[in-house]
Amino acid sequence: MSHNPNQSETIPLLDLKAQYAQVESEIQTALRRVCESGRFALGPEVEAFEAEFARYCEADRAVATNSGTRSEEHTSELQSH
């Protein structure tokens, strides 16, 4: 089998639609909980995420931020203390 360098091949990196289909019910339930509570920042959902993510990372704690910039600022603040 010869390879034609002018022929492009598509390599699918991931199928987000298929992945979403597997967890759609869970996502919709969580989204409904957040929307009904009106707590889009902080609150029990964020606390639960931080705790679960910390466990996943085998860390003492995790802090959710609203952007990469804020995450960097927070890291700098912690390092300066």
N, C-alpha and C positions, 0 to 999 in steps of 0.2 A: 504494500500500500504506500503510495507516494504522497508527499505533503505538498500542497500548492501554497506558496507563501502569499499569494494574492487572494486566497480564499479566507474570509474571516469566520471564526467560530464563536458562537455565543456560549458562554459558560455562566449558567445561572448561579448567582452568589447566594441568594436566599429567596424564598417565596413567602413574602409577608402576608399575603392573602391566606395561604394555607396555615401559617402559624397563628394568625388572628382567629381563624375558624376554630382552632383547637381550644382557645381560651376566651372566645367571644362572650359567653355567658358570664364568666367570672369578671371580665372587664366591664361589661354593662351593669352588673350588680354593684360593683365598686363605684363606677361613675354615677349611678343613680344615688347611691348613699351620699357621695360628696355634693352633688347638685342639690339634693333635698336638704342637706344640712346647711348649705351656704358657706361652708368652711373650706375655701379653696386654698388657703394658706394656713399652715400650722394645724392644730386640731388632731383628733385621734387617728385619722387616716395617715397623716404624715408621721406621727409618732410610731405607728405600727410599721410603716415602711422603713423608718430609720432603724428600728429594733431588728426587723427581719434582715435588712441589708447588712447590719453589723454582724449578725450571726453568720450570714453567708460568707462574709469576708474574714470571719474569725477575729473580729476587732471588738474592743471594749464598747465602742459606740460609733455611730455614723450621724452625720448632720446633712440634711437635705437643704439645698440652696436653690434659688430661682435662676441662676445662671453660672456659667463657667467663670465669669469675671468675679462674681461674689464669692465663689468657692476659693479662688486664688486670694482674694482679699482676706477671707476668713483664715486661710492657711497662714498668710503672712502675719496676721494678728496673733495667732496662736504661737508662732515661732518667736515673736518678739517678747513674749512673756516668760 
